[in-house]
Each structure stands twice: as structure tokens, then as C-alpha cells.
């Protein structure tokens, strides 16, 4: 996070939110010390899923590939309001993204606007295909503070290698539109970020992407390392340059995560993920919502957050995180941004 963004996020902190952060930190530290889950406070950050639908077919994405067991749907305004009202005064940050393309939800701007009205920093990530004039004007007016646009090439040929069914020129047009409407409405937000996901076929384009970002006047470029499945014996998407890879080849010739695999995870205290149907899951790596902690349509957030089920999952992490499937390809402790 850039210094300018961090300063904006700090503005969203109240005494109550700061107290909540301290409760989370000290309860995590205590739990880590004694290898037993004790939770105090409510999460300071959330990822909320606006939709599971997507217009693209990216090779490592279960949403685009339709590999979910979860049904396709959109987050309702009612559920969004319930979540925010329950956590109001504790939560400082919401990323309206998990799986799917957020702009497909017809109420997307209303979701953002309500959270923004409760003094919550809102961000989202998009493939950029829905950033027409009308949507860009609504985006700026919604109060969205950060907009990440995925762009993984500098022409149609390199872009479509990963972004299957995507149109490179449409993404460029969308980026220009959002910058235009920021200027028209005299707004500093959203902070627009080009996210360049580095894979083997585009790793040579990093410098050109820096040039493109500067040329268009996009606020920031982020070089992201790619998460891939079935990496042990290699994967055609893993870059040659280790700087841009989450994986490294070991002495046995097999690939493994670069990060040290510690039996702890701050995310289990600081944040949570809510699916489009209101299922509370522990982490963004649980893409198919295998580890359902509870259902927010029928239970309160606090009850689920402090439940035996949730604390049992936290305790499993202290015991042996390598035995939890969603943890085996986790970036916790590794460098996601190159």
C-alpha cells in the first residue's frame, strides 16, 4: 500500500476501531504463544463477494472455468447491509472481491455506497471490461477508494494468453474512462492500479507495462506473482525469472513455495471472507467455500466468529497448517508483489 493510500485508510480509523485492532493483535499474540485460539475483537477487514459470475475464462480461476460447486449468483443489498451494520465501528476496510467480476452485480454501486456511508475504505478488483462511461461515473460517485484493473499484456496477443475471452483494447478504454471521470468530477479517487500478473509468456513485458502505466496516467502499477495449481512438477505458467515467481525448484527438482511454512496465520484474526450467499469462510484461498464457518443469513457475525467451529479451525493451524488443503498453496509470509 502506498503512503498516500495508507494516510487515507488511517482517516477511517476511530478510537473504537483502533481499540479493536489492539484486541485482535494481542489475542493473536497470546494464541500464538500458547498454541491455542483465543479471539478478542471483530475483524478489521473483510473480502465480500459481489458475484460468482465472470465473463472471462482465465486458466487458474475456478470462477471463469466454471469449476465451482457453488452456484452462480449476486450478493443482495439486504445481506450487504446486515454485514456492515453488525460490524460497524469495528471494520475499517472492505475489498468487494473474492471470485467473479464485481461489475456484473447490478447493485454493485449501491453495495459500495452503503459501506462508504459508514466510513469504511472500499476497494475492488476488475478485469476492466465493464468500465464504460456510465459505470465509471457511478464508480467515482460511489466513494470507491481503490480500483485494481487486471491487465496482463501490452497487446491482444500477450493479453489473451491468460485472460481468455478478454479484449485488450476494451481494458485500455475502460482505464481511460475511469481516469477521465475522476478528472471530470474533480476526485482523487478511486486510486487506480494496473495489476500485471506475471506468467512465463509475459515476464519480458514488465518494463513496457511500466511505460504504459506512465503514458496513460494510471496512478500505480503492481507486479503480481501468480498462484498456480499443481505446481509440484512444474507448470507452464511459472516464470523463468524467480523474482516474479512464488515458487522455487528444490534439490529434488520439484517446485515448492518460497515462503517458510509457519503454523500460524494473522489472517484468521484480522480478516474474513464472505461469499455471495452469506457463507463465512476463513480465507481467500478457500475459493470453493469448503470450510464454511457459518451462514450469515441465519446467524450473527459475532456468533460465528467466536464459535467452536471457527476456533477449532484456528487451532488446526497452530497444530499443523500443512494438513489443511487450502493452506498448501498459501502466500502467507511470501512476497506476492514483485
N, C-alpha and C positions, 0 to 999 in steps of 0.2 A: 504494500500500500504506500503510495506517495505521501510525502509530508503534508501536501495541501489537502489530500483526502483525509488523512489522519486528523488534521485540525478540524475538519468539518464533522467527522464522526464524534470527536470529543464534545462538540457542541450539543450532541444528542444525549450526553450523559447528565443525569441529575444525581443528587445525593443518594437517592434510593437505588438508582442503577449502579452507582459506584459501590455502595454497600453490598449489593447483590453480587457484584464481581468479586469482592473480597471474600464473601461467604463461599463462593464457588472455588476460588483459588485455595483457600485454607482447608476446605473439606477435601479437595483433591489431594493436597499435600499430605494431609493426615491419612487419607485412604492409601496413598502410595507408600507411606512409611510403614503402615501396619498390614498392608496387603489385604485390605478388607474395605468394601464400599460403604462410605458414609457420605451422604449428599445433603448439602445445605444450600438453599437458594434455588432459583429457577434459571434456565439457560439465558445467556446474554445474546445469543444469536440463533437464528433459525434458517433452514432452507425449506421453502414452501413450494410445492409443485403445482404450477398453474394448469398444466395439462400433460397427458402422456402421448398426445398426438404429435407427429412430426412429418414434415414434407420432404425430408431428405432420407438417405439410406446409407449413413456412414458405417463403415465396416466393423468398428469396435463399439457400436452403440446399440443396446438391446431395444431401444425405442424405435429407432429408424429401421432396424432389421425385423421388427415385429416379433421379437423373441421373448416377450413378456408372458408371464402367466396372468399378469394384471390386466384388467380391462382398460380400454381407451376411454378417457373422459376428461372433463374440465372441472376445476375447483369452483365451488359455489361461493357466492358473495356471503351467504349466511355462515358457512363454515369458516371462511376467512375472518369475518367479524368476531366469531366466537373465540377463535385462537388469539387474536390480537387483544380483545377485551380481557381475556383471562391473564395474559402476560403483560398487560400494560403497566408500565412503571418498572419493569424488570428487563425487558428486552430492548436492545439498542440497535440491532441490525437484522434485516431480513434479506436473504437472497431468494428472489422469486424465480427459482430454477432448481430442477432436480433432473428429471428426464423430460423429453418432449420440447417443442418450440413454444415458448411462453405466449407469443403474439397470436397464436391460434385460439386461445381462450378469448371469447367475445367480450368478457368483462375484465380483461387484463388491466386496463387503465383504472378501473374502479377499485380493483384489489390494491394497486399501488397507492392511489389517492387516499384510501381509508387508513392504510398504515402510515402514510406521510402525515396525515392529520393528527396522529397520535405520537408525533415526534420520534419516528423510527427511520433510520437510514435505510433506504431501499436500493437494491441492485438487481440486475438481471443479466442473462446471457442469451444471445440470439444468433441465428445463422444469417440474419440480415435480409431475408427475402420478403419481409412484410413491412419494411421501413419506407412506405410511401408517404406523400405529403401529409395526408390526414393523420396517419398513425404517428408521424414524427411530431406534429403539433401537439397531439394528445400526450405523447411521451413527455415532452418538456413541461406541459401544464400539469401532469400528474404528480410532479415532485420527485420523480426518479433521480437518484443521485449518481448512479454508476451504470453505464451500459457497455457490456462487453460484446463485441461483434467478432464472430469467428471467421477468419479469412486465412486459408492455409495454402495460398499460392499467389503468384503475381500475373497469372493469365488463366484462361479457361482450362487449358491442358493440365497445368500443375494443380490447379484448384480442385478439379473433379476427381483426382486420384483418390482423395479421401472423402470429399463432400459429394457423394454420389447423388445425382439428380439436381445438383446445385448449379446456379448460374452466376458466374464470377462478376459479370457486368452489373447484375442486379444488386449484388452486395455493395459494390462501389457506389452505385446510385443511391442506395439506402444510407450509406455513410455520409455522402454529400448532403442528403436531405436532412439528417439529424443535425449536422453542423450548421446548415442554413437556418433551421428553425430555432436553434439556440441563439443565433445572432439576431434573427427577426424579433424574438421575444425577449432579447436582452438578458439572457440567462446564462449563468456559468455551468449549469447542469442540464442533463447528466454529463458526468465526466466520461468521455468516450474512449474506449480502449479497443485497439485491434489485438485480437488474440491469435497468435500464429502457432499452431500445433505442429511441432517438428516431427516429421517421419522421414524415412530413408529417401523418399522421392523428392523432398523439398528442402532438405537441410542446407543445400547450397544457396538458398534464396534469402537467407537471413538478412544480409546487407541490403538487398533490393527491397525487402519489406520495410526496413528502416527508412529508406529513401521514399517509399510510397507513403508511409505514415506522415513523414515531414511534409511532403508535397501536398497532401490533402488537408493538412492542418488538424489531423486527429490528435487528441490530447496525449495518447500514450500507446506504445507498442509493448506487448508482453509476449515473450517467447516461452511457450509452454512445452514441457516434456510430455510425451504420450503414454497413457496407460494402455497396455495391450494384454490380451488374454493368451493363455497357452505360450508363455514366454520362455519356459524352461529350456526347450530345444531350439530356441531362436524364433524370430517372427519377421516376416518380410517388411514390417513397418519400423522396426528398430533402427535408428540412425547409426551410421558408421562412427560419427563423432560422439564419443562418450559424454561430452559436455551436454549434449542435447538428449541424453537417454536416462531413463530411470533405472536401467538395468546394466549389469556388468557381467562379463564372462568370467567364471571362476576357473580354478585349476583343472577341474574335470571337463571343461569345455561346455558346461551348462550355464545358462543365464540365471541371475538372481537379482533381487532388488539391491540397490546401492546402500539403502539405509540400514542402520542397525535395528534389529527386531526386538525392541524392549517390550516387556509385559506391563504396559501402562498406556493410557490414552487420554489426554486432556479433553478431547472432543466429547467424551462421554459425560463430562461435567459442564462444559461451556456451551454446547450446542446440541441440536437435534434436527431431524428431518421429518417433514410431514408430507405424506403422499396426497395425491389428488382426492382420494377417498377418505382422508382424515386418519389414516393409519400412522401412528408414531413409530418411526424406526430410528435406530441409534446413529446411523452414519450414511453418508452419500455413496459409500461403496456397496450398500445393500440395495442395489438397483431394482431387484425384483421383490423387495419387501419381504424377505424370508423371515427376518427377525422382527416380527410385529410385537411391539411392547404394549399396545393397546389401541383402542378406537376412540378418537376424539368426538365422534358423533354421539357416542353414548356414555362417555366418561370425561371427567375434567382432566386438564393437562397435569395439574399438580398431583392428582391421584396416580396417574400412570407414571409420571416422572419419579415418584417416590415408592413405586410398587416393588414387591418382592421379585417380580419378573425382570424389571429393569436393573435392580441391584444385583440380581443373580448374574445377569449378562456382564455387568461391570466387574464382578468378582471373577468371572471366567477369564477376562483379560489379564487380571493380576496373576492368575494361575498359569495360563499358557495361551498366549494370543495366537500362536501358530496353529492351534487346533480349531480356530474359528475361520471358516471358509472366506468370509468377506475381508478378513484381516490379512490374508496371504498375499494380496496384491495391493496393500495399502501404502499410501505415500507418506504416512505419519513419520516425521523425522527425516524425510528426504527432501531434496530440492526440486520442487515442482516447476518453478520458474527459472529458466536458464539465464 
